[in-house]
C-alpha cells in the first residue's frame, strides 16, 4: 500500500462506502492552481464559478475537517494558509478573495468582508490529526492579530459583536433588522475557547487565560441576552438588543460553543427531533418549519438543508454526549445525499449538491436562480460523506498528540477503517463477527491507546501494541 491510497472504510451498507470512495475520487477535480486554472495536487481547493476563482473562508475552514483524512493526498492547511498570507497590518483577514489577483471580495452588505471567525477551531482539529506543534507556534501571532482586529472593529459596548448577518453565508435567511447575529457571536466564543486550548498546547499561560476570560465573557452575554426560555432557543438581536422572532439554524451554534447549561441544552436539542421545528424528514432545515417564511422547496436559507450546517449541529450534539442522536441524524442525512446522487428517475442525472430539500428527496431550489444550488459542491458534501462517515457513523475519534483512538460503537455491526495514516503510523480497526463472537481486529505500526465504548454499557481503555492483534468484545 502506498501512502497515496485513501483510508478504506467498512460498513454494512455498501452505498455508504461507495459514496465515501466517490467523494475522494471527485475531490481532485477541485484542487486547482488558480493562476493557470489547471488541476494540480498542490493547488488550492476551490469551486470555480463562471470562470472566477473565489476562495471562501467559511468553505476553507470547514473543508479542512475532512481533508485531514486524505492520508496526506490533499494538504488540509493549504486553503487556510492562503488566508493567513493575506493578513493586513491591522490584523484583518477578509472572508473571500479573488485568486486571480489575490484581492479581497468586498460587497455592499459586507463592506469589511468579515467572515465566521473559526480559524482556531480548525487549527485545534488539525493539531489533533497531525500533532504538529510547530505550526501552532507559527500561526498564533496571526490568530491573535485577527481576534484583535475583530474586537477593535465589531465589538460593542454591551460586549457583543455587531456584524452583517451575511458573514455566516446565510444570504437570504429571514434575518431582517439583525444587528447582533447569534451565530457570529457564538463563533467568537468557539474561537476564543480554542485559542485558549492552543495556548495550553504551547504552555503559554497568558494566552490560555486571556482567551478563556474572553470566552466566558461572550458566553455570559449570549446566555443572558439571546436565550428565550419560552421558545427554548437562541435568537438574533436587533439594534436595541431585542430578540428577533425567527428561529434559524444559526441558533444551534451555541451548542458547538458549549454555551447552554444542561437545562437549556435539553430544550435546544429537543428542536432537532421536533418535526414542527427542525426535526424534518431530512435533518436539519436552515429555518424552523413553523416559520411563516419556511419553504418546503428550500428557497436558499428558507428551509434548505446544508451539509455545512448539519456538520456544525452534529459536532454540537457531540459536546453534550448526544452520540446516538448525532449518529442517527448523520445516517438519515447521508441517505438523502445518496438518493440525490442515485435518483430513481433515469432522466435525472444524479449529483451531490450544496443544498437539499427538507421534507423529501432531491436538491433544494431558489426561485429565479437556475445555478443554485451548486452541483458537486465537494467542499461541503465531503463533511458528510467523509468526516461524519468516519466520526459519527463508524464512530471513531482520533488524537495523534494524545496517541488515542476512541471508538463509540452504538450497535454491533461489521464496520471500521483500514490503513488510516496517522503521521507515520498506519492503523486499521475493524469489528467482525467470527465463530468466537464479535471481535475487533487491529493493526498498527506504533503503540497507541484505544478506548472502546460499546452500546453505552462497556467502556475500556487498552494500550494497543504495534503489529496485529484482536480482542473479543465479550471478554471486555
Secondary structure, DSSP 8 states (H G I E B T S, - for coil): --TTS--EEE-SSHHHHHHHHHHHHHHGGGEEETTTTEE-TTSEE---BTTB-EEEHHHHHHHHHHHTTSTTSS-TTHHHHHHHHT--TTS---SEEETTTTEE--BTTBTT------HHHHHHHHHHHH--HHHHHHHHHHHHHHHHHHHHHHB-TTS-B---GGGGT-TT-S-TT-SB-HHHHHHHHHHHHHHHHHHHHTT-HHHHHHHHHHHHHHHHHIIIIIEETTTTEE--B-TTS-B-S--BGGGGHHHHTT-S-HHHHHHHHHGGG-TTTT--SSS--SB-TTSTT--TTBTTTTT-EEHHHHHHHHHHHHHTT-HHHHHHHHHHHHHHHHHHHS-S-TTS----BSEE-SSSSSB-B-TT-TT-S-BT-HHHHHIIIIIIIIIIIS-EEEETTTTEEEEEESS--SEEEEEEEETTEEEEEEEEEETTEEEEEEEESS-EEEEEEETTTEEEEEEE-SEEEEEEGGG-
